[in-house]
C-alpha cells in the first residue's frame, strides 16, 4: 500500500464521526448549531429549576447522551477529487488570497460552538468561503463538552439563594479550569482525541468563560462589543467618546442605533437627558468601564477604558479576543522621550520594546511584533484628515518609532539602568499598555495599532502639573480620539484585507 493510500485511510477513519451527519450548506449548519445549543440551554435551565424546586437530580444517562452539551461543528477538506487517488494531497491547494477561511492542510477540523445567535453570521460567512474555495464538507453534531451551568443563569429566573454552588456542582456541569486555555492560539494543541484539528482558536468553553468575564469587567453585555475597538488609559477619553456617540445618534443617516453604557444603560436618539443618565450610571463599580456605539451588524465602535498597566491590558484582551474583532487600537497617553517632542504631540508606534514582562511566558520577548501595514497607513492618513496637516507640518507633531512599554510606573527612578536600552532601541515614547496590546493582537490574530499622545516629558523636566494638565487635556484629547474615529472609518473600507496573513501561524485553524 502506498504512503498516500495509507494516509487516506487514516484520515477517513478520523473523519468517520462526521459522516454520521449529512453534508450541510453553511446556512443549514448554523441553523442546526442554533437548534442544538438552544435545546441544551433549555434542558439545563429546566433541570436546574427542578433541582431548586424539589431537589430532583438530573439523569446521569441523559447527561451521558449529551443533554447539556455544546453543538460541534465539523468541517472536512479532502484535498483532492475522490476520483484522483494518485494525487498527493500537498500538491492540491487552492490559491486563496485572504488570511482566514483557509486550510493549512487537508483533514477533519472541528470545534464546539457557543452562542450561535452571536457568532452565527460570522460562522456562516466563513463556511461559505470554505465550501466555495475548497469544496469543504460540513456536519453538525453534539460535542463532548457540557455547558457549565453558570453560563445559562441570565434570564432564566432561577433563585439560587436556597442552594450552594458546591451542591449544584455535584449534579450539574460547572467551570473546570483544566479544560479552558489558549493552547490552540499558542500552537500547543493541534489534534484532539479523534485526530481532528481545531477549527477555531477558541472552543465553546473558552469562549463562554471570556463572555462572562467581559460582562464582569466592562459592565456591559458581551454581545454589545463591536468589531472596532478603541482602548484608552484615561477616563477623560470617555467623555469625548460619549459626546461623539450622541452626535452620531442624532444624525438622520446614522449607521448607529444606540449607545450601550455601563450598568445596562442603553441610550437611543429618543432618550431624554442622556448625559445626566450616563453621568449617574454605576460605571465606577467596574474595573474597565466600556461604551459601545452599536451598529446592527456589529460594525460599530467600542471604547474600553483599560486603566493603567500591562496586567490590565493583557487581562481584557485575553477576553476581547473571543469576540474576533477586526481591530483594536490603543489611543492613550505616553511620556515623550525625545527633546524635539512637545506635550500634545502624537506618536505612531512602528515597533515595540517589550519591558512589560506579563507576556514573557506565552510569547517570548525575542518574538518580533510586526506593524500591520493597513492599520499604520490608516492611522497616518487619519492624522492628516483630522489635523489638516501633511508632510513636514505633520512631522513636527507626529513621530513614528519605537514605543517602550514598562510594568514599572516609577520607571523614572531607575532610569540610569534603562537609559542604554532606551537609546539602543531608538525609543520615542514610553507607556504601560501599548506593547502588551500589540503582543496580544499578534498572539490572537487580531489586527492592532497604536497612536499615543505625549502628556509629559519626564526626561526633560516637563511634567504634568495641575494648571498645565487642564490646558493639555482640553487641547489634545478631542483631536486625538477624533483621529481614532477617522482611523476606524478608513479601516472599514479595507474590508477583509485588514486581516493580515503575517498574523497566521504555519498550521493555523481555518476560522479567523
C-alpha positions as CSV (number, residue, x, y, z in Angstrom):
1,X,0.0,0.0,0.0
2,X,1.4,3.4,-1.0
3,X,2.1,6.0,1.7
4,X,-0.6,8.2,0.0
5,X,-3.3,5.5,0.4
6,X,-2.3,4.8,4.0
7,X,-2.7,8.4,4.8
8,X,-6.0,8.5,3.1
9,X,-7.3,5.6,5.2
10,X,-6.1,7.2,8.4
11,X,-7.9,10.4,7.5
12,X,-11.0,8.5,6.6
13,X,-11.0,6.8,9.9
14,X,-10.5,10.0,11.8
15,X,-13.4,11.6,9.9
16,X,-15.8,8.8,10.3
17,X,-17.6,10.6,13.1
18,X,-18.6,13.4,10.7
19,X,-20.2,11.1,8.2
20,X,-23.0,10.3,10.7
21,X,-24.5,13.7,9.6
22,X,-25.5,15.0,6.2
23,X,-23.2,17.4,4.4
24,X,-24.9,20.7,5.1
25,X,-24.9,24.1,3.5
26,X,-23.4,26.9,5.6
27,X,-26.9,28.3,6.4
28,X,-28.2,24.8,7.4
29,X,-25.2,24.2,9.6
30,X,-25.7,27.5,11.5
31,X,-29.4,26.7,11.9
32,X,-28.6,23.3,13.3
33,X,-26.0,24.8,15.7
34,X,-28.6,27.1,17.0
35,X,-31.1,24.3,17.5
36,X,-28.7,22.1,19.4
37,X,-27.4,24.9,21.5
38,X,-30.9,26.3,22.4
39,X,-32.1,22.8,23.3
40,X,-29.1,22.2,25.6
41,X,-29.5,25.5,27.4
42,X,-33.2,24.9,27.8
43,X,-32.6,21.4,29.2
44,X,-30.0,22.7,31.6
45,X,-32.3,25.5,32.8
46,X,-35.2,23.1,33.2
47,X,-33.3,20.6,35.2
48,X,-31.8,23.4,37.4
49,X,-35.3,24.6,38.2
50,X,-36.4,21.1,39.0
51,X,-33.5,20.7,41.4
52,X,-34.1,24.0,43.1
53,X,-37.8,23.2,43.5
54,X,-37.7,19.7,44.9
55,X,-34.1,18.6,44.7
56,X,-34.8,16.4,41.6
57,X,-31.4,15.2,40.4
58,X,-30.7,15.2,36.7
59,X,-30.5,11.9,34.8
60,X,-26.9,10.6,34.5
61,X,-27.9,8.7,31.4
62,X,-29.3,11.8,29.8
63,X,-26.1,13.7,30.6
64,X,-24.0,10.9,29.1
65,X,-26.1,11.2,25.9
66,X,-25.2,14.9,25.6
67,X,-28.3,16.6,27.2
68,X,-26.3,19.6,28.2
69,X,-23.5,19.6,25.6
70,X,-22.4,22.3,23.2
71,X,-23.0,21.6,19.5
72,X,-20.0,20.6,17.5
73,X,-19.1,22.0,14.0
74,X,-17.1,19.6,11.8
75,X,-15.5,20.6,8.5
76,X,-13.7,18.2,6.2
77,X,-11.4,19.1,3.4
78,X,-10.2,16.1,1.4
79,X,-7.7,18.0,-0.7
80,X,-8.2,16.2,-4.0
81,X,-11.0,14.9,-6.1
82,X,-12.1,11.4,-4.9
83,X,-11.5,10.0,-8.4
84,X,-7.9,11.1,-8.4
85,X,-6.4,8.6,-5.9
86,X,-2.8,9.0,-7.1
87,X,-2.6,12.8,-6.5
88,X,-0.6,13.8,-3.4
89,X,-2.7,15.9,-1.1
90,X,0.0,18.5,-0.6
91,X,0.1,19.3,-4.3
92,X,-3.6,20.3,-4.4
93,X,-4.2,23.6,-2.7
94,X,-6.5,26.4,-4.0
95,X,-5.0,29.8,-4.3
96,X,-6.7,31.8,-1.6
97,X,-5.5,35.3,-1.1
98,X,-7.0,36.1,2.3
99,X,-5.8,35.4,5.8
100,X,-8.9,33.5,7.1
101,X,-11.3,30.8,5.9
102,X,-8.5,28.8,4.5
103,X,-6.9,25.4,5.3
104,X,-3.3,24.7,6.0
105,X,-3.7,21.1,5.0
106,X,-6.4,18.5,4.2
107,X,-8.1,16.8,7.1
108,X,-11.0,17.0,9.5
109,X,-11.5,20.1,11.6
110,X,-13.9,20.6,14.5
111,X,-14.8,22.7,17.4
112,X,-17.5,23.1,20.0
113,X,-19.6,26.2,19.4
114,X,-21.4,28.5,21.8
115,X,-23.8,31.4,21.2
116,X,-24.7,30.8,17.6
117,X,-27.0,33.8,18.0
118,X,-23.9,36.0,18.5
119,X,-21.4,34.3,16.2
120,X,-23.6,32.6,13.7
121,X,-23.3,35.1,10.9
122,X,-19.5,35.1,11.1
123,X,-19.5,31.3,11.1
124,X,-21.9,31.2,8.1
125,X,-19.7,33.6,6.1
126,X,-16.5,31.6,6.7
127,X,-18.2,28.3,6.0
128,X,-19.5,29.6,2.6
129,X,-15.9,30.6,1.7
130,X,-14.6,27.2,2.7
131,X,-17.2,25.5,0.6
132,X,-16.7,27.7,-2.4
133,X,-12.9,27.5,-2.5
134,X,-12.2,24.1,-1.0
135,X,-15.5,22.1,-1.6
136,X,-15.4,21.5,2.2
137,X,-18.0,19.2,3.7
138,X,-19.9,20.5,6.7
139,X,-21.5,18.5,9.5
140,X,-23.0,19.4,12.9
141,X,-23.4,17.1,15.9
142,X,-23.2,17.1,19.6
143,X,-19.8,17.7,21.3
144,X,-18.5,16.0,24.4
145,X,-18.2,19.4,26.2
146,X,-21.0,20.2,28.6
147,X,-22.2,23.8,29.1
148,X,-21.3,24.9,32.6
149,X,-24.5,25.9,34.5
150,X,-23.2,29.4,35.4
151,X,-23.4,30.4,31.7
152,X,-27.2,29.8,31.4
153,X,-28.4,31.7,34.5
154,X,-29.0,35.0,32.9
155,X,-32.7,35.5,32.1
156,X,-33.6,32.1,33.5
157,X,-35.4,33.4,36.5
158,X,-33.7,30.9,38.8
159,X,-33.5,31.6,42.6
160,X,-30.1,30.2,43.7
161,X,-30.3,31.5,47.3
162,X,-31.5,28.2,48.7
163,X,-28.6,26.1,47.4
164,X,-24.8,26.4,47.5
165,X,-22.6,26.4,44.5
166,X,-20.9,23.3,45.8
167,X,-24.3,21.4,45.8
168,X,-25.0,22.5,42.2
169,X,-21.5,21.4,41.1
170,X,-22.2,17.9,42.4
171,X,-25.1,17.4,40.0
172,X,-24.6,19.9,37.1
173,X,-21.6,20.8,34.9
174,X,-19.6,23.6,36.1
175,X,-16.5,25.5,35.0
176,X,-13.3,23.4,35.1
177,X,-10.2,25.4,34.5
178,X,-8.3,22.4,33.4
179,X,-10.5,22.3,30.3
180,X,-10.1,26.0,29.5
181,X,-7.0,27.5,27.9
182,X,-5.2,29.1,25.0
183,X,-3.4,26.0,23.8
184,X,-4.7,26.3,20.2
185,X,-3.9,30.0,19.9
186,X,-0.4,29.4,21.3
187,X,0.2,26.4,19.0
188,X,0.5,23.8,21.8
189,X,-2.5,21.6,21.0
190,X,-3.3,20.7,17.4
191,X,-5.1,17.3,17.5
192,X,-8.0,16.1,19.7
193,X,-8.6,12.5,20.8
194,X,-10.2,11.7,17.4
195,X,-7.4,13.2,15.4
196,X,-9.4,16.3,14.4
197,X,-7.6,19.6,14.0
198,X,-9.0,22.7,15.7
199,X,-11.5,24.6,13.5
200,X,-11.2,27.8,15.6
201,X,-8.8,29.4,18.1
202,X,-11.4,29.2,20.9
203,X,-13.9,26.4,21.6
204,X,-17.3,26.8,23.4
205,X,-15.9,26.5,26.9
206,X,-13.1,29.1,26.4
207,X,-15.5,31.5,24.7
208,X,-18.2,31.3,27.3
209,X,-15.6,31.8,30.0
210,X,-14.5,35.1,28.4
211,X,-18.0,36.3,27.6
212,X,-18.8,36.1,31.4
213,X,-15.6,37.9,32.2
214,X,-16.2,40.7,29.7
215,X,-19.5,41.5,31.4
216,X,-17.9,41.4,34.8
217,X,-15.1,43.8,33.9
218,X,-16.7,46.2,31.4
219,X,-20.2,46.5,33.0
220,X,-21.8,45.9,29.6
221,X,-23.2,42.8,27.8
222,X,-20.6,41.0,25.8
223,X,-22.9,40.9,22.8
224,X,-22.7,44.7,22.6
225,X,-18.9,44.7,22.0
226,X,-18.3,45.9,18.4
227,X,-15.8,44.8,15.8
228,X,-13.8,48.0,16.0
229,X,-12.3,48.6,19.5
230,X,-10.6,51.7,20.9
231,X,-8.7,51.3,24.1
232,X,-7.5,54.1,26.3
233,X,-5.8,54.5,29.7
234,X,-7.6,57.7,30.8
235,X,-11.2,58.4,31.7
236,X,-11.4,61.8,30.0
237,X,-11.5,60.0,26.7
238,X,-14.8,58.5,27.7
239,X,-16.4,62.0,27.9
240,X,-15.3,62.7,24.3
241,X,-16.4,59.3,23.1
242,X,-19.9,59.8,24.7
243,X,-20.3,63.2,23.1
244,X,-19.3,61.8,19.7
245,X,-21.7,58.9,20.1
246,X,-24.7,61.2,21.0
247,X,-24.0,63.4,18.0
248,X,-23.9,60.3,15.7
249,X,-27.2,59.1,17.0
250,X,-28.9,62.4,16.2
251,X,-27.9,62.2,12.5
252,X,-30.8,61.1,10.3
253,X,-28.4,59.0,8.2
254,X,-26.5,57.5,11.1
255,X,-25.4,53.9,10.8
256,X,-25.6,53.6,14.6
257,X,-28.7,52.6,16.6
258,X,-27.8,53.1,20.2
259,X,-25.0,53.7,22.8
260,X,-24.6,51.0,25.4
261,X,-23.1,52.2,28.7
262,X,-22.0,50.7,32.0
263,X,-24.7,49.3,34.2
264,X,-27.1,48.1,31.4
265,X,-27.9,51.6,30.3
266,X,-28.8,51.9,26.6
267,X,-29.2,55.3,25.0
268,X,-31.0,55.9,21.8
269,X,-31.7,59.1,19.8
270,X,-35.0,59.5,21.7
271,X,-33.6,59.1,25.2
272,X,-34.3,62.2,27.3
273,X,-31.4,63.8,29.3
274,X,-28.8,61.2,28.1
275,X,-25.8,63.0,29.6
276,X,-27.4,63.0,33.0
277,X,-28.3,59.4,32.7
278,X,-24.8,58.4,31.8
279,X,-23.2,60.6,34.5
280,X,-25.3,58.9,37.1
281,X,-24.6,55.4,35.8
282,X,-22.7,53.0,38.1
283,X,-19.5,53.0,35.9
284,X,-17.2,53.3,39.0
285,X,-18.3,49.8,40.0
286,X,-16.5,48.2,37.0
287,X,-12.8,47.7,36.6
288,X,-12.7,48.6,32.9
289,X,-15.8,50.6,32.0
290,X,-16.8,50.3,28.4
291,X,-19.1,52.1,26.0
292,X,-20.3,50.8,22.7
293,X,-21.7,52.7,19.7
294,X,-23.9,50.0,18.3
295,X,-24.5,49.0,14.7
296,X,-26.9,46.3,13.6
297,X,-24.0,44.3,12.1
298,X,-21.6,44.8,14.9
299,X,-19.6,47.2,12.7
300,X,-19.8,49.9,15.3
301,X,-17.2,51.2,17.8
302,X,-16.4,50.2,21.3
303,X,-14.3,52.2,23.8
304,X,-12.7,50.3,26.7
305,X,-11.0,52.3,29.4
306,X,-8.5,49.7,30.4
307,X,-6.8,51.8,33.1
308,X,-3.1,51.7,33.7
309,X,-0.7,48.8,33.4
310,X,0.2,45.8,31.3
311,X,-1.7,43.4,33.6
312,X,-4.9,45.2,32.8
313,X,-4.0,45.3,29.1
314,X,-3.4,41.5,29.0
315,X,-6.4,40.7,31.1
316,X,-9.0,42.5,28.9
317,X,-7.6,41.3,25.6
318,X,-7.5,37.7,26.8
319,X,-11.3,38.0,26.8
320,X,-11.9,40.5,24.0
321,X,-10.1,38.1,21.6
322,X,-13.0,35.6,21.7
323,X,-15.2,38.3,20.0
324,X,-12.9,38.2,17.0
325,X,-12.8,42.0,16.4
326,X,-11.5,43.4,13.2
327,X,-9.0,45.6,15.0
328,X,-8.1,47.1,18.4
329,X,-6.3,50.4,18.7
330,X,-4.5,51.9,21.6
331,X,-5.4,55.6,21.9
332,X,-3.9,56.8,25.1
333,X,-1.2,58.9,26.8
334,X,2.6,58.4,26.9
335,X,5.8,60.0,28.0
336,X,7.8,61.6,25.3
337,X,11.5,60.6,25.3
338,X,12.9,63.0,22.7
339,X,13.8,66.6,23.3
340,X,12.2,67.6,20.0
341,X,8.8,66.5,21.1
342,X,6.2,68.8,22.7
343,X,3.3,68.0,25.0
344,X,0.3,67.3,22.8
345,X,2.4,65.7,20.0
346,X,1.5,62.3,18.7
347,X,3.5,59.0,18.5
348,X,2.6,56.4,15.9
349,X,4.2,53.1,17.0
350,X,6.1,51.3,14.3
351,X,7.8,48.9,16.8
352,X,7.6,48.0,20.4
353,X,10.2,47.4,23.2
354,X,8.6,45.0,25.5
355,X,9.6,45.7,29.1
356,X,6.1,44.7,30.4
357,X,7.0,41.1,31.4
358,X,3.4,39.9,31.6
359,X,3.7,38.1,28.2
360,X,7.1,36.6,28.6
361,X,5.9,33.1,29.4
362,X,3.4,32.8,26.5
363,X,5.1,35.0,23.9
364,X,8.9,35.3,24.4
365,X,10.4,38.7,24.1
366,X,12.6,37.7,21.2
367,X,9.5,37.2,19.0
368,X,9.1,40.4,16.9
369,X,5.7,42.1,16.9
370,X,5.3,43.4,13.3
371,X,3.4,46.6,12.4
372,X,0.2,45.9,10.4
373,X,0.6,47.9,7.3
374,X,-3.1,48.6,6.7
375,X,-3.5,49.9,10.2
376,X,-0.4,52.0,10.1
377,X,-1.5,53.7,6.8
378,X,-5.0,54.3,8.2
379,X,-3.6,55.9,11.4
380,X,-1.3,58.2,9.4
381,X,-4.0,59.2,6.9
382,X,-6.5,59.8,9.7
383,X,-4.0,62.2,11.4
384,X,-3.7,64.1,8.1
385,X,-7.5,64.2,7.7
386,X,-8.2,65.4,11.2
387,X,-5.3,67.8,11.8
388,X,-5.4,69.3,8.3
389,X,-1.6,69.0,8.3
390,X,0.6,66.9,6.0
391,X,4.2,66.4,5.1
392,X,6.7,68.4,7.1
393,X,4.0,70.2,9.0
394,X,2.6,66.9,10.4
395,X,6.1,65.6,11.1
396,X,6.5,68.4,13.6
397,X,3.6,66.9,15.6
398,X,3.6,63.2,14.8
399,X,6.7,61.0,15.3
400,X,6.9,57.4,14.2
401,X,9.2,54.9,16.0
402,X,9.6,52.5,18.9
403,X,7.4,52.7,21.9
404,X,8.6,51.2,25.2
405,X,6.0,49.5,27.4
406,X,7.1,49.1,31.0
407,X,5.5,47.4,34.0
408,X,7.0,49.9,36.5
409,X,5.0,53.1,36.9
410,X,8.0,54.7,38.6
411,X,10.5,53.8,35.9
412,X,12.0,57.2,36.1
413,X,13.6,56.2,39.4
414,X,15.6,53.5,37.7
415,X,16.3,55.5,34.5
416,X,20.1,55.1,34.9
417,X,19.7,51.3,34.4
418,X,17.3,51.8,31.4
419,X,19.0,54.6,29.6
420,X,21.2,52.5,27.4
421,X,18.4,50.2,26.4
422,X,16.1,53.1,25.5
423,X,18.9,54.7,23.5
424,X,19.8,51.5,21.6
425,X,16.1,50.9,20.8
426,X,15.8,54.4,19.5
427,X,12.6,54.7,21.5
428,X,10.5,57.9,21.1
429,X,7.9,57.2,23.8
430,X,7.1,55.2,26.9
431,X,3.8,53.9,28.3
432,X,2.4,50.9,30.2
433,X,0.0,49.2,27.8
434,X,0.8,49.5,24.1
435,X,3.3,46.7,23.6
436,X,1.1,44.4,25.6
437,X,-1.9,45.1,23.5
438,X,0.1,44.7,20.3
439,X,1.6,41.4,21.5
440,X,-1.9,40.1,22.4
441,X,-3.1,41.2,19.0
442,X,-0.3,39.2,17.4
443,X,-0.9,36.3,19.6
444,X,-4.6,36.1,19.0
445,X,-4.5,37.2,15.3
446,X,-6.3,40.5,15.9
447,X,-5.0,43.5,13.9
448,X,-3.6,46.1,16.2
449,X,-2.2,49.6,16.2
450,X,-1.1,52.4,18.5
451,X,-1.4,56.2,18.3
452,X,-0.3,57.9,21.6
453,X,-0.4,61.5,22.7
454,X,2.6,62.9,24.7
455,X,1.3,64.0,28.0
456,X,4.6,64.7,29.7
457,X,8.4,64.6,29.1
458,X,9.9,63.3,32.3
459,X,13.4,63.2,31.0
460,X,13.3,66.9,30.1
461,X,11.7,68.4,33.1
462,X,8.3,68.8,31.6
463,X,5.8,67.1,34.0
464,X,2.1,67.4,34.0
465,X,1.3,70.0,36.7
466,X,-2.3,70.8,37.6
467,X,-2.6,74.0,35.6
468,X,-0.8,72.6,32.6
469,X,-2.8,69.4,32.7
470,X,-6.1,71.1,32.1
471,X,-4.8,73.1,29.1
472,X,-3.3,70.0,27.6
473,X,-6.4,67.8,28.0
474,X,-8.7,70.4,26.5
475,X,-6.4,70.9,23.5
476,X,-5.4,67.3,22.8
477,X,-7.9,64.7,23.8
478,X,-10.8,65.7,21.4
479,X,-8.5,65.7,18.4
480,X,-6.7,62.5,19.5
481,X,-9.9,60.4,19.7
482,X,-11.2,62.0,16.5
483,X,-8.2,60.5,14.8
484,X,-9.2,57.2,16.3
485,X,-12.7,57.5,14.9
486,X,-11.4,58.5,11.5
487,X,-9.0,55.6,11.5
488,X,-11.9,53.2,12.0
489,X,-13.8,54.8,9.2
490,X,-10.8,54.2,6.9
491,X,-10.3,50.6,8.2
492,X,-13.9,49.7,7.4
493,X,-13.2,50.4,3.8
494,X,-10.2,47.9,3.9
495,X,-12.6,45.1,4.5
496,X,-11.1,41.6,4.6
497,X,-7.7,43.0,3.7
498,X,-7.3,44.2,7.2
499,X,-6.7,40.7,8.4
500,X,-3.0,40.2,7.6
501,X,-1.5,36.8,6.8
502,X,1.5,37.8,8.8
503,X,-0.6,37.1,11.9
504,X,-1.2,33.4,11.0
505,X,1.0,30.5,12.1
506,X,2.2,27.7,9.9
507,X,-0.5,25.3,10.9
508,X,-3.5,27.6,11.5
509,X,-7.1,26.9,12.3
510,X,-9.3,27.7,9.3
511,X,-11.5,30.2,11.2
512,X,-10.2,33.7,11.9
